[in-house]
Amino acid sequence: MIWAAIALAVAGACCFAVAAWMQQAAVHAAAGTDGLRLRGWLRVVRAPRWMSGFVLTTVGAALHACALGLAPLVVIQPVGVVAIAMTTVLAVRSAGGRLTRATGFAVAASTIGVGLFVVLAAQRSTVPTLPPGVELRTGLMTAAVVAGLALVGAVTGGRVRCLAYAAAAGTAYGLVSVFVHAIAVDVRLGGIAAVHPATVVGMLAALPAGMWFVQHAYASGPPQVVVACQTVIDPMLGVAVGLGLLGEAGGLTRTVALGLVGCACLAVAGVVLLARETTPRDPLWSQP
């Protein structure tokens, strides 16, 4: 069942990658140098390219939700890194460029790192009963992080604004994944009556927040940077919550834990190299 969940998560990541590439082009065309304003939002939602991306995002979210219902959070969240490679290829090719050796190495490092992480986590993680009050603690912690990143994005411009808003979106979407997983576990163990209302409320609040932030990130930078930032923050939050709050680390030995840390470092190094290689010369960076 875990491998079926991983396959669903990979398919969802591919949908997210194509959606990001399509939506970023529409948002960037509608946004001014000061960001995405109300008039720009009206143009964006009427753009066929943006709507097609929205449909793909919905499909990807449904696939991801199904995956979260079948496997532990620490297994599913890191799979989203597949979107980094796919978005990078789409963005570079559509701009008439080519993939450099450094870019290929960065994509390979991030993909291999996450792939090994998933293999290790899939063999050792568990799906325990959720501790009481974990939903509220997770929501408050995440809301504080999102608020801080939103403030940074609001008072800055250019690439700092893009990275701040993308990180805020990744944090909000990570919270959605945590809550979807919590709901699936509650339903499996106790039926629909066992679902905590705070979980549903938190999920419904975090979803539009993440969507709002990611569109503003698209207005300030290229899609591969937005996706890379989200794809690092989202799994980090998911794994941290899964291991630290949900008790999914029960089957992990010290050796496996060190292996997971090494795989995570390799994936993060690949993302950092990818950002340094593709973004400094990218014309889609907005000016402050």
URSULLIN-V629089 format. One record per helix or strand of 3 or more residues. SS is the DSSP state (hx for helix, st for strand). FROM is the first residue (numbers start at 1). LEN is the number of residues. If there is no record, write none. Layout:
((SS/FROM/LEN) (SS/FROM/LEN))
This chain:
((hx/2/29) (hx/38/9) (hx/48/23) (hx/73/22) (hx/101/24) (hx/134/22) (hx/158/33) (hx/192/3) (hx/197/24) (hx/223/22) (hx/254/26))
